[in-house]
Amino acid sequence: MNANPMNSTKPLVAILMGSASDWPQLKDAAATLSRFGVPYEVHVLSAHRTPVEAVEFARAAEEPGLARVWESMGRPPCPEGR
């Protein structure tokens, strides 16, 4: 899912998720960015499953150009008993 849906310009926002199953919680954010013409990229990165790639992304995100990182790394745990 690592993609720049608006690939004509350099992305200003990166949407990060720990797994592709987080996409339902983030797809509306991507749609809103598209609606306002904000170029973005989407990545599935996990500090546990893809630690090297996560570190490389974090280092590259410090370079000029990427203004925001929007992340969702899983759902909060359920309260006990549920």
URSULPE-V919022 format. One record per residue. N is the residue number from 1. RES is the residue in one letter. D_FIRST is the distance of its C-alpha to the first C-alpha in Angstrom with 2 decimals. Layout:
BEGIN
n: (N/N)
res: (RES/RES)
d_first: (D_FIRST/D_FIRST)
END
This chain:
BEGIN
n: (1/2/3/4/5/6/7/8/9/10/11/12/13/14/15/16/17/18/19/20/21/22/23/24/25/26/27/28/29/30/31/32/33/34/35/36/37/38/39/40/41/42/43/44/45/46/47/48/49/50/51/52/53/54/55/56/57/58/59/60/61/62/63/64/65/66/67/68/69/70/71/72/73/74/75/76/77/78/79/80/81/82)
res: (M/N/A/N/P/M/N/S/T/K/P/L/V/A/I/L/M/G/S/A/S/D/W/P/Q/L/K/D/A/A/A/T/L/S/R/F/G/V/P/Y/E/V/H/V/L/S/A/H/R/T/P/V/E/A/V/E/F/A/R/A/A/E/E/P/G/L/A/R/V/W/E/S/M/G/R/P/P/C/P/E/G/R)
d_first: (0.00/3.80/5.75/9.22/10.10/13.65/13.77/17.56/18.18/17.18/15.06/17.40/15.12/12.15/10.58/10.06/9.93/11.48/9.70/7.57/11.15/11.55/9.65/13.10/14.74/12.62/12.09/15.70/15.32/12.75/15.27/18.08/16.79/16.44/19.88/21.41/19.94/18.28/15.65/12.57/9.27/6.43/5.96/6.45/9.94/13.11/16.61/17.67/15.17/13.90/16.83/17.21/13.76/14.34/17.76/16.77/14.42/17.35/19.83/18.11/17.68/21.47/21.95/23.10/20.78/18.28/20.38/18.53/15.95/15.14/14.21/14.43/14.95/16.12/19.03/22.53/24.80/27.10/30.75/32.99/34.34/31.44)
END
